[in-house]
């Protein structure tokens, strides 16, 4: 803040209430107009077309994203109502109104674009005009703890939703190895598939075996195989596997083979089995949910931190600039790359890209992972809820974190001045920075959407 020594700014009352809607829409409680029926028909037709083109999971993804934002706004709504603030609107969707009704002073309804939800609380800052009779119930006139609670309630609801979903996945569905974000015991892997015609197949390696040694070099994790076998390509090596508690040694030729219809230049011709799916008891899942939440949140913050570095932004810019030339971004199969190489996959290099996803990208991933099971889709919404909460904690307007910082700053000024009455920060001084943030967000929206259209994430 830059107005530390400024005089307290007073709110700017207006001659009329701040209301949404208008135009040719029917006022709340009156008959729905023909245009509103048309908007409803277009909305339902669009959802039907979405379901037809992308399957039922496409509809589930759209409704899930709307529900996620709705829960966030519900937190703001409930906290504002409890604090006695005036809430004039609570809508699902954006754009033209389709249908609404009024209960008391609040208008509830649905709008034409199903891209989230919003709540309108009067008097969020000193620049907003409010009816003089409503000024006492404006957000800006609330006590510090009430204002702070209102702005963080949305994030709290997203975090609570994530915790409930984590618990459900752990206790009701189960996850590989019994953990979501924690480290699995990488040394307990086993071979899941031996590719026909490969050196491992002809040498006698079987699914369920675990390779413990190659040509005298001990193997711990599956990924250790890459470095060992690539230095010996074209050779026949002694491979020791653990089978039924006993070690068995077989000769394996490190030569080309075919996997998934593609020719691989090397090496063993095996892939690891996924960890067994394990459920956690409902009681034990409670503390583990908090631990998993912390791990996912930490990884999300770290990922955002890497993205918003000079190197991360430069890398993202390169991806956008070269997307039309790279196509899907797939790397050609190299010596030892690709599935079945016995040491990793070239997919690691392209799925580890430093990039954010647009709503289209989230939709694409959601419809793909849903095919693998409901738990995978729930885990995606865990990540999305945590990510939405973290982003909204950014201490800049227009994020919730920006409002929280302003409320804290105003309280600090009141304590420093030791004067009676409220101190109101002059939001006009923050508007240039706010506009810059909005422009940055718009740029990210456009570039991520472009990248997700031209170069979508390859989940294979």
N, C-alpha and C positions, 0 to 999 in steps of 0.2 A: 504494500500500500504506500501511497505517496502523500496522503493528506493527514499526516500525523499531527501537524500543527494547525490544521484548518479548523474553522469554527464548525460546530455541528450543523449539518444540513437538515432542514426540516422537510417533511413530505410535502408534495405538491398536490393538494386536493383538486378535484375536477368538478365539473358541473353535471356530470352524468356517470352512471355505473359502467363498468367495463364488462361487456357481455360478448359471447360468441354467437355464431350463426348469422342469420340475416338473409338477405336476398329473397329468393322466391320460396324458401323453405317454409313449411308450415310451422307456426309457433307451437311450443310444447303443449300437448293436450288437444290440439285440433286435428282435423282430418288430414291424412297424408296426401300430398299433392301427386299429380301425375308424374312429375319429374322425379320425385322420390321413389315412386314405384319403378320407374325406369332404372334408376340407380341401383335399387335392390335387385332387379332382374339382371343387370350387368354384373353385379357382384357375385350373385349365385351362379350365373353363367360362366364367369371367369373361374370360380372355384371348381365348377364341374369340368371345365376344359383342362384345368390343372390336374385334376384327378385322372382324367382320361389320358393325358399325355405323359404324366410322370408316375401314375399309379397312386394307390391310396396313401403311400408314405409321403408323397408330395403334399397332399392335403394335411397330413399329420404335422409335417414340418412347418407349414404356414401357421396352422393353429397353435402349434407349440411356441413359435416365436412371438405370436401375438399374446399368448398367455404369459410368457416370460416378462414382456414389457408391462402387461396388465398388472401382474403381481407387484412389479416395481412401483407403478403409479398407485396401486392400492395402498402401499405403505405410506406414501405421501398423503393420500386422501384420509386415511384413518388417523394419522398423527395430527393433521391439520384440524379435523373435526374435533378430536379430543382436546385440542388446545383452544377451541372456540373461534378459530379463524373461519372466514367466509370462503367457502368453495362454491364457485358458480357453475363449473362444468366438470363432468367426468365422462369421457367418451372413449370407446374402442374404435380405433381407426382414425384416419385423417381425411381431410378434403371435405366435399359436400356432405351434408347431413342426410342420412337415409331415414332414421327414425329416432325419436327421443321422447322423453317424458320428464316431468318435473316433480320432485318430491321436496317440499319445503323450498329452500333457496337454491337448490342444486339441480341442474339439468343433466340427466343421464341419457346416453344414447349410443348409436352406432353410426359411423361415417363410412364413406364409400371405399377408401383405400385401406385394406387390412394389413397395415404395416406397424402396428403397435397400439398404443393408447396414450392418453394424456389427462392431466388434472389441472384445472385453472384455479389458483388461489390468488385472491386479490392482494395488491400492494406488496409484491415481492421485493421492490426496491424503491428508492426515493424518486425515480423518474416516472413511475407509473401513476397515472391519474385514477383517483378513487373517489366515489361519492362521499361527501363530508360525513354523512350519517353512518357510513360503513367504516370510516377510518379507524375507529377503535378496534375493529376486528380484522384489520389488515395484517398480513404476515409481518410486515416491518414493525408493527406496534407490539408484537408478542414479546414475552420474556425470552431471555437468551436460551434457556434450556428448551423452551417450546420451539423456537426457530431452529435450533440445532437438531432437535429430535425430528422435525418435519423433513429437513433436507437429507438426513442420513437414514430415514425410515425406508426409503426405496432400496438403497443398497442392502440394508439389513434384511429386507424381504427376499432379495435375490440370494443372499448368503444362506438364509434359512432354507429356502427352496433347494439349494445345492446340497445342504446337509441332509435333508430328508431324502433326496434322490440317491445320495451316496449310500445312506443306510439301506434303502430299498434294494439297491443293486447288490450290496454285500450280503444282506440277510435273506433276500427273497430269490435272487437270480444266481448269485455267485459270480466270481471273476477268476481268470486264470491265476493260479498260484495263491488265491485268497487275498490279493492286494490290487489296488487300482494304480496308485502312483508310487508305491514303495518299491524297493529293489527286490526282485526275485532272486532266488539262489541260482545264479547262472551256471553253476557247476553241476546241477542236477538235470541238465538237458538230456534228451535222447533223440535218436534219428527217427523222423516221422515218415520220410519217403526216400526210397532208393530209386533213382531214375533208370528205367530199362535201357540196357545197352551201355551203361557207363562202366567205368573201371570198378567202382564199388559193387555194382550189380554182379559183374562177372567174377569179382574176387570173393564174393560170399558175404558181404556186409548186409545185414538185415534191419528192417524197421524195428525199433525198440533197443537196438544196440547203442552204446555210448562210446565214442572214440576217445581213448585215453592216451594214445601214443602214436606218433607217425615217425617212422625211421629213427627211433630212439629219442624223439623230442616229445616230452610230456604235454598233453593237451588239457587245459582247464575248461575254458568256455568255448562254445561253438565258434565264436568269432576268432579264436586263436588259430583256427585251421587255415584261414586265408594266407597269413604270412608264411606258415610252414609249407603248404602245398605249392604255392606259386613259385617258390625257389626251386622246386623239383619237377616242374611240368615236363612232360615227355618221358619221365622216368617211371619205373615200377618200384613202389615203396612198400615197406612192411607196415601194416596198419593194425594196431592192437585195439580191440573193442572189449567193453565190459558187457557180457551176455549172461543173464541168469546168475549173476554173482561171481562168474569166473571170467578171466581174461582169455581171449582168443585172438591169435595173430593170423592175418590173411594177407596175401599179396594183392596190391591194387595198382593198376596202370593209370597214371594221370594223363588222360588223353581226352580229345573232344568227345562230346556226347550230345544228345538231343533232350531238351526239356521244354515242356509247354509248347511244342511245335517249333522251337527255335534251336538252332545249332549253337552249342557252347564250346568255347575253345579250351576250357579247363574247368573243373579239375577232378574232384572225387565223384561228384554226381549224387550228393545227398542233401537233404534239407532237414532242419530240426522240427521236432514235433512241438506243437503249442503246449504250454503248461496246462495241466489238468484244471478244469473249472472247480473251484471250491467255494462253498457257502460258509459264512461266518454266523455264529449263533446271534440271535437278535440282541441279546444283552451285550455280548462282546463287540457287536457292530457299532454300538453307540460311541464309545471312546475312539474306536478305529475310524469312525466317520470324521471326527474332528482332526485326527492325524492326517487322514487322506486329504481333507479339505486344505489343511495347511500346506501339504506337499504340492497340490495342484495350484494353489494361490501363489506359492513361491515360484513355481515354474512359469506361471503366467506373467508375474511381475518381471522375472528375468527375461522372458521372451520380449516383452514390451521394451524393456531397457535396451536389449540388443538391437531392436528395430530402430529406436529413436537415437541412435548414435550416428555420427557422420559416416562411418563405414556401413552401418546397416541401411541408412537411407540411400547411400550411393549404390549399394547392392540391389536394393529394391528398384531404384531408378533404372539400373541396367536391365533388370528383368522386364520392366515395362517397355523399355526402348527396343529390346530384342525379341519380345514375345511373338511378333508376327513372323520372325525368321526361325525361332526355335520350335514353333508348333507346340507340341505337348511338353517339350522340354526333356524328352526321354534321351538318355545317353546311350550311345551304341554299345553293344556288348563287347567288353574288352577281355583281356586275359584274366580270367577268374571272376569277372563280373556276372551278375545275373543269378537267378535262382539255381540251386543245385551245384554251385561252384564249390561248396564246402568252405565258405569263408565270407559270406555276406552277399549283398545284392547291390547292383547299380541303382536300384530304386532308392537306396538310402541317400544317394547324392542329390536326387531331385525332390524327394519329399521333405528334405531338411532345409529347403529354401527359406531365406529370411523374408517372409512376406505376411501381410495381413489378408484376411478374407473379407469379401463383401457379403451382403446377405445372399447373393446368388451362389457364392462359393460355399457358404454354410448350408444352403439348401441342397447343393449338389452332394456335399459330403454326407448330409443327413439322410438323403434318400438312398445313398450307397451303403452306409453302415447299418441302416435299418434292416437291410436284407440279411445281415448276419445275426440279427436277434434284437429283441426289445431292449436288453441290457445295454447294448452298444449305443442305441439311440438315447437312452437315459443318461449314459455317461457323456454323450455329446452335450446334452442340455445341462449337465453338471458344469462342464467347462464353460459353456456360454453364460450361465448365470454368474459364475465367479468372475468371468472376464467382464461382463456388463457392470458388475459391482465395482471392480477395481478401476475400470475406466471412469466411472462416475465419481470416484474419489479423487481424481486429478484436481488439484487446488486452483483451478482457473474457471472463470465463467466461459461457457454456460453450463458446466458440469455441476453436479450437486456439491462436489468438494469445494468449488469456488464460492457457493453460497455459505457453506460451513465456515470457510476462512473469513468471509466478510462478517458473519455473525460473531465469530470469535474476536475479530479485530474491533468491532463495535463495543463488545463487552470490555475488552482491554482498555479502550479509550475512556469508557465510563469510569472504570476503576482508577485509571491514571489521573483523570480530571477531578475525581471525587466530587462531582457535581450531581445534583438531582436531575432526574429526567433522562430520556434516551439520547444516545448519540447515533446519528444516521450517517453512514459512509456515503460519500458522493460518488455514485456509480458512474457518472459521466466521465470521471477520470480513468475508469477502467475500460471504457468502450473501445478505444483503439486496439488494446490488447485482445479484447473479446472478439472484435471483428477479425483480427489476425487468426485467432484460434478457429473461428467459423470457416474462414477461407482454407485453413489447413485441413480441417475436417472434410470440407467439400472436395479438396484435391485428393485426399485419401479415398473418399467415396468413389470418385470418378476413376482413379487409377486402379483401385482394387477390383472394381466392376469390370473394367477393360481387361485386366489380367485374367480374371476368372472366366471371361468369355473366350478370349484368344488362347490362353494357356491354362486350362483348368488343372487343379491338383489331380495327379494320377495316384489312385489308391491301390493299384494292382501291385 
